[in-house]
Amino acid sequence: MSSPTVPFGKEFKAKYFPLEVSSNHVNHGSYGAVPTTVVETMQEYFMKDVSFPDRFTYAEQPKEMVKSLKLVANLLNTDYKNTAFVNNATSGANVVLRSYPFQKGDIILVTSTIYDSCLHTVEYVAERYELEIQVVDLEFPLSDAEIVDRFEAVFKKSTKPIKLCFFDTIISMPGIKLPFTEIVSLCKKYNCLSCVDGAHSIGMIPIDLEKINPDFYFSNLHKWLYVPRGFAVMYVKPEHQQFIEPFPISHAYGPDVQFFEKFIFSGSNDFSRFFCVEKAIEFRNEVCGGEDNIREYCQSLAKKIGEYFGKDRVIDNEEGTLVTSLINIKVPLTSEQHQLLAKRKNDAAYWKKVRCFFWDRLLKDHKTYLMLGWHNDMFYIRFSCQIYNELEDYISAYDAFEKVFAEFAKSSLLLE
């Protein structure tokens, strides 16, 4: 592991990222960030395309897609023929769930913390094919063993076999790591398909698909690998590939077409973002000093944030396995504030208004943005740690949050 060419933090941000200097970026986990050199690579490919579309589409685009697939598959330790590119992790969920040949009465198991768009996809499939949805209730903090036990309790309690289990590597909200390798093993024990939503994984934590051995896995690349949006990878175990088709189905179709080939060309689109993988990996290795260096900095920054706010305010277990480059900080409330928010905890429309109240003011008045939510009787915020950040960024963002919270505490939105 070598040192970065420039120290991580503000200096690194100014030199290598096109992020607005006057703004405070502490929410990398939502949309990622792209180094300037990767943006330039994308622009170069875009110009190659528009300068001679016929040549690029016919002679260059397919080869470049396969080249990028091989690079990403190498990061995942799998054969590139088992992978395909999609626009985002939600697209991967849709491809898998809407393609797989479920039978009436099949059971899909999800967690209570499933990402909303993925839940909606499960609900759509369940309604269309008359499936049953069961839920693992996760209320953090929990130990890894307790999490696995909760999954197994549902498997044991179910009156018939569960067909597919859908779960995260790292939950979006709150940003908490699950023992996903152990859950995959549990699925095998109960002869259940494992569908792993790895939206937050590649570029943040090591992923070895040969070792994990899930049935389905998908991960955003634009969140943590420093490539442009929307860019994600999907893995399908060979024995299931015959069932899985892209959206939309395009020219590559039929039993003689390999799985990955079906996703190479899906219509007249701009594919330039998919060709930035090599440059992003080069940046991570040569400029940042490698994956371990990036991971160590981001996770040590999360640890510093936890120490600053105090252990009692961090949503984590005794083993310290829930926090990664995402860290969740509990917001202190008065008893009255807690009571007012708690009674609306299941009111999605209300919480949308709350988030908009904060986001409108944080963006306009303070040039920052952070995720917030309610979980297990706690109001919390989520910070994302990245190599262009320093501890002061999070202190400043929280100061801004406190100012907006003071407005919120007096507003009709809280008191209504």
C-alpha positions in Angstrom: 0.0 0.0 0.0 1.5 3.3 -1.1 0.7 6.8 0.0 -1.6 9.1 -2.2 0.2 11.5 -4.4 -1.4 14.4 -2.5 -2.7 14.0 1.1 -6.4 13.0 1.3 -8.8 15.8 2.3 -9.4 19.3 1.1 -6.1 19.6 -0.9 -6.9 16.3 -2.6 -10.4 17.4 -3.4 -9.2 20.7 -5.0 -6.7 18.9 -7.1 -8.5 15.9 -8.4 -12.3 16.4 -8.1 -14.5 18.9 -10.0 -16.7 19.4 -6.9 -17.8 22.9 -6.1 -15.2 24.3 -3.8 -17.6 26.5 -1.8 -19.9 23.6 -1.0 -19.6 21.0 1.7 -19.9 17.5 0.2 -20.6 14.9 3.0 -23.2 12.8 1.2 -21.0 10.8 -1.2 -23.1 7.6 -0.6 -26.1 9.0 -2.5 -24.6 10.0 -5.8 -20.8 9.5 -5.6 -18.2 11.8 -7.1 -16.1 11.5 -10.2 -12.5 12.6 -10.5 -11.7 15.1 -13.2 -9.6 12.7 -15.1 -12.5 10.2 -15.3 -14.9 12.9 -16.4 -12.4 13.7 -19.2 -12.2 10.1 -20.3 -16.0 9.9 -20.5 -16.0 13.1 -22.6 -13.4 11.6 -24.9 -15.5 8.5 -25.5 -18.6 10.6 -26.1 -16.7 12.6 -28.8 -15.5 9.3 -30.4 -19.1 8.3 -30.6 -20.6 11.5 -32.0 -17.8 12.0 -34.5 -18.6 8.8 -36.3 -21.6 7.0 -34.7 -21.7 4.1 -37.2 -18.0 3.2 -36.6 -18.2 3.6 -32.9 -21.5 1.7 -32.4 -20.5 -1.2 -34.7 -16.7 -1.6 -34.2 -15.8 0.0 -30.9 -18.7 0.0 -28.4 -19.1 -3.8 -28.0 -15.3 -4.3 -27.5 -15.2 -1.5 -25.0 -18.1 -2.9 -23.0 -16.5 -6.3 -22.8 -13.2 -4.7 -21.8 -14.9 -2.9 -18.9 -16.8 -6.0 -17.9 -13.6 -7.9 -17.6 -12.1 -5.2 -15.4 -15.1 -5.1 -13.0 -15.4 -8.9 -12.9 -11.8 -9.0 -11.8 -12.6 -6.7 -8.9 -15.4 -9.2 -8.0 -13.3 -12.3 -8.5 -15.7 -13.9 -11.0 -15.9 -14.7 -14.8 -17.0 -11.7 -16.7 -19.5 -13.9 -18.7 -21.5 -14.0 -15.4 -21.9 -10.2 -15.3 -23.7 -7.4 -17.1 -23.9 -3.7 -16.8 -27.1 -1.9 -15.8 -27.9 1.7 -14.9 -28.1 1.2 -11.2 -28.7 -1.3 -8.4 -32.5 -0.8 -8.7 -32.3 -1.7 -12.3 -30.5 -4.9 -11.3 -33.2 -5.7 -8.9 -35.8 -5.2 -11.5 -34.0 -7.3 -14.1 -33.7 -10.2 -11.6 -37.1 -10.0 -10.0 -39.1 -9.3 -13.1 -37.3 -12.0 -15.2 -37.2 -14.9 -12.7 -40.0 -17.5 -13.3 -41.7 -17.3 -9.9 -44.7 -19.6 -9.4 -48.0 -18.6 -7.7 -47.6 -18.9 -3.9 -43.8 -18.5 -3.9 -42.4 -16.6 -0.9 -40.0 -13.6 -1.1 -38.2 -12.7 2.1 -37.1 -9.0 2.6 -35.9 -6.9 5.5 -37.8 -4.1 7.2 -34.9 -1.8 6.1 -35.1 -2.7 2.3 -34.5 0.2 -0.1 -37.9 1.7 -1.1 -37.5 1.3 -4.8 -36.5 -2.4 -4.4 -39.5 -2.9 -2.0 -41.8 -1.5 -4.7 -40.3 -3.9 -7.2 -40.9 -6.8 -4.9 -44.5 -5.6 -4.3 -45.1 -5.3 -8.0 -43.9 -8.8 -8.7 -45.8 -10.3 -5.7 -49.0 -8.7 -6.9 -48.5 -9.7 -10.5 -47.6 -13.4 -9.8 -49.6 -13.8 -6.6 -46.5 -14.2 -4.4 -46.2 -13.9 -0.6 -43.9 -11.4 1.0 -42.4 -12.1 4.4 -40.3 -9.6 6.4 -37.2 -9.9 8.7 -37.6 -7.1 11.3 -34.2 -5.4 11.9 -34.0 -2.9 14.6 -30.4 -1.6 15.1 -28.1 -1.8 16.8 -27.8 -5.6 16.6 -24.8 -7.9 16.6 -24.0 -9.9 13.4 -25.1 -13.1 15.2 -28.4 -11.5 16.2 -29.0 -10.4 12.6 -28.4 -13.9 11.3 -30.6 -15.3 14.0 -33.4 -13.1 13.0 -33.2 -14.3 9.4 -33.1 -17.9 10.5 -36.1 -17.4 12.8 -38.2 -16.4 9.8 -36.9 -19.4 7.8 -37.8 -21.7 10.6 -41.2 -20.2 11.2 -42.3 -20.1 7.6 -44.9 -22.9 6.9 -43.5 -23.5 3.5 -40.0 -23.0 1.8 -39.0 -19.4 1.0 -38.1 -19.1 -2.6 -35.9 -16.0 -2.6 -34.3 -13.8 0.1 -33.5 -10.2 -0.8 -31.1 -8.4 1.4 -28.3 -5.7 1.4 -24.6 -5.7 1.8 -24.9 -2.3 3.4 -28.3 -0.8 4.1 -28.9 2.6 2.6 -30.9 4.1 5.6 -29.6 3.7 8.2 -26.2 3.1 6.5 -25.4 -0.2 8.3 -23.4 -3.2 7.1 -25.1 -6.6 7.2 -23.2 -10.0 7.6 -24.2 -10.7 4.0 -21.8 -13.6 3.5 -23.3 -15.5 6.5 -26.8 -14.7 5.2 -26.0 -16.2 1.8 -24.8 -19.3 3.6 -28.0 -19.4 5.6 -30.0 -19.2 2.3 -28.2 -22.2 1.0 -29.0 -24.1 4.2 -32.7 -23.6 3.6 -32.5 -24.1 -0.2 -33.4 -20.5 -0.8 -32.2 -18.2 -3.6 -30.0 -15.3 -2.4 -30.4 -11.9 -4.0 -27.9 -9.5 -2.7 -28.4 -5.7 -3.1 -24.9 -4.5 -3.1 -25.7 -0.9 -4.0 -23.1 0.2 -1.4 -20.3 -2.3 -1.8 -17.8 -2.1 -4.8 -15.2 0.5 -4.0 -16.2 0.6 -0.3 -15.7 -3.0 0.9 -14.0 -6.1 -0.6 -16.4 -8.3 -2.6 -15.3 -11.8 -3.5 -18.1 -13.5 -5.4 -16.3 -16.8 -5.6 -16.2 -16.9 -1.8 -19.7 -15.3 -1.1 -21.3 -17.4 -3.9 -24.7 -15.7 -4.1 -27.3 -16.5 -6.7 -27.8 -12.9 -7.7 -25.8 -9.7 -6.8 -25.8 -6.2 -8.1 -23.8 -3.1 -7.1 -23.6 0.5 -8.1 -20.2 1.5 -9.4 -21.0 5.2 -9.4 -21.4 5.4 -5.7 -17.9 4.3 -4.5 -15.8 3.4 -7.5 -15.5 7.0 -8.9 -17.3 6.4 -12.2 -20.1 8.5 -13.6 -23.8 7.8 -13.0 -25.7 5.6 -13.8 -23.4 2.7 -13.8 -23.9 -0.6 -12.0 -22.9 -4.2 -12.4 -25.1 -7.3 -12.0 -24.0 -10.9 -11.4 -26.1 -13.9 -12.1 -25.0 -17.5 -11.2 -24.7 -19.6 -14.4 -27.6 -21.9 -13.6 -30.1 -19.0 -13.5 -28.9 -17.1 -16.6 -31.4 -18.7 -18.9 -34.2 -17.0 -17.0 -32.8 -13.4 -16.9 -33.4 -10.9 -19.7 -32.4 -7.2 -19.9 -34.9 -4.3 -19.9 -35.4 -3.6 -22.7 -34.9 -6.9 -24.5 -32.9 -5.9 -27.6 -31.2 -7.6 -30.6 -29.2 -10.2 -28.6 -31.8 -12.7 -27.7 -32.3 -16.5 -27.7 -30.8 -19.7 -26.3 -27.6 -19.3 -28.4 -26.8 -15.9 -27.0 -24.5 -15.7 -23.9 -25.9 -14.0 -20.9 -23.5 -11.0 -20.9 -24.0 -10.4 -24.6 -27.7 -9.7 -24.1 -26.7 -6.5 -22.1 -24.0 -5.2 -24.4 -26.3 -3.2 -26.6 -29.7 -2.2 -25.4 -30.7 0.5 -27.9 -29.4 3.8 -29.1 -27.9 5.1 -25.9 -24.8 7.0 -24.7 -22.6 4.3 -23.3 -19.6 6.5 -22.6 -19.9 6.2 -18.8 -19.3 2.5 -19.1 -15.9 3.0 -20.6 -14.4 4.9 -17.7 -13.6 1.8 -15.5 -10.0 1.5 -16.5 -9.3 5.2 -15.8 -11.1 5.0 -12.5 -9.1 2.0 -11.4 -5.9 3.6 -12.6 -6.8 6.7 -10.5 -7.5 4.6 -7.4 -4.2 2.7 -7.7 -1.8 5.3 -9.0 -3.2 8.5 -7.4 -4.9 7.2 -4.3 -2.4 4.5 -3.5 -4.7 1.5 -3.9 -8.0 0.1 -2.5 -6.7 -0.6 1.0 -5.5 3.0 1.3 -8.9 4.4 0.2 -10.7 2.1 2.6 -8.5 2.8 5.5 -8.8 6.5 5.2 -12.6 6.5 4.8 -13.2 4.1 7.7 -10.7 5.9 9.9 -12.6 9.1 9.1 -15.8 7.5 10.2 -14.1 6.5 13.4 -13.0 10.1 14.0 -16.6 11.2 13.5 -17.8 8.7 16.0 -15.2 9.8 18.5 -16.2 13.4 18.0 -19.9 12.9 18.6 -19.4 10.2 21.2 -19.9 6.5 21.2 -23.4 6.8 22.7 -24.6 8.7 19.6 -23.3 6.3 17.0 -25.6 3.5 15.8 -23.2 0.5 16.1 -22.9 -2.7 18.0 -20.3 -3.7 20.6 -18.3 -5.5 17.9 -18.1 -2.4 15.8 -19.2 -4.2 12.6 -22.1 -2.0 11.5 -20.1 1.1 10.6 -18.1 1.3 7.3 -17.6 4.5 5.3 -21.2 5.3 6.3 -21.9 6.3 9.8 -25.2 7.1 11.5 -25.3 9.7 14.3 -28.3 10.0 16.6 -29.8 13.5 17.0 -30.6 14.5 20.6 -34.3 15.4 21.1 -36.3 16.8 24.0 -39.0 14.4 25.3 -41.6 16.5 23.5 -39.8 16.5 20.2 -39.3 12.7 20.5 -43.0 12.2 21.2 -44.1 14.3 18.3 -41.8 12.6 15.8 -42.3 9.1 17.2 -46.1 9.3 16.7 -45.5 10.0 12.9 -42.7 7.3 12.5 -44.8 5.3 10.0 -46.2 8.3 8.1 -44.1 8.2 4.8 -45.7 11.4 3.5 -44.9 13.3 6.7 -41.2 12.2 6.6 -41.0 13.3 3.0 -42.0 16.8 4.2 -39.5 16.6 7.0 -36.6 15.7 4.6 -37.6 18.4 2.2 -37.7 21.0 5.0 -34.1 20.2 5.9 -32.8 19.7 2.4 -34.3 22.9 1.0 -32.6 24.9 3.7 -29.3 23.0 3.9 -28.8 23.3 0.2 -29.9 27.0 -0.2 -28.5 28.5 3.0 -25.6 26.3 3.9 -24.5 24.6 0.7 -24.5 21.1 2.1 -26.7 18.1 2.2 -27.1 15.1 4.4 -29.5 12.1 4.8 -31.8 11.9 7.8 -34.4 9.5 9.0 -36.1 7.7 11.9 -35.1 4.2 13.0 -35.9 2.1 16.1 -37.1 5.1 18.1 -34.1 7.3 17.0 -33.9 10.4 14.8 -30.5 10.2 13.0 -28.4 11.6 10.3 -26.1 9.6 7.9 -22.6 10.8 7.0 -20.6 9.4 4.1 -16.8 9.4 4.4 -14.6 9.9 1.4 -11.0 10.7 0.5 -11.8 14.3 -0.3 -13.2 14.9 3.2 -11.8 15.9 6.6 -13.4 15.8 10.0 -14.1 19.5 9.9 -16.4 19.0 6.9 -18.7 16.9 9.1 -18.5 19.2 12.1 -19.5 22.1 9.8 -22.3 20.1 8.2 -23.7 19.2 11.6 -23.5 22.8 12.7 -25.6 23.7 9.6 -28.0 20.8 10.5 -28.4 22.2 14.0 -29.3 25.6 12.7 -32.0 24.1 10.5 -33.2 21.9 13.3 -33.7 24.9 15.4 -36.0 26.3 12.7 -37.7 22.9 12.5 -38.3 22.7 16.2 -40.4 25.9 16.0 -42.1 25.1 12.8 -45.7 24.0 12.3 -44.4 20.8 10.6 -43.1 19.5 13.9 -45.9 20.9 16.1 -48.8 20.1 13.8 
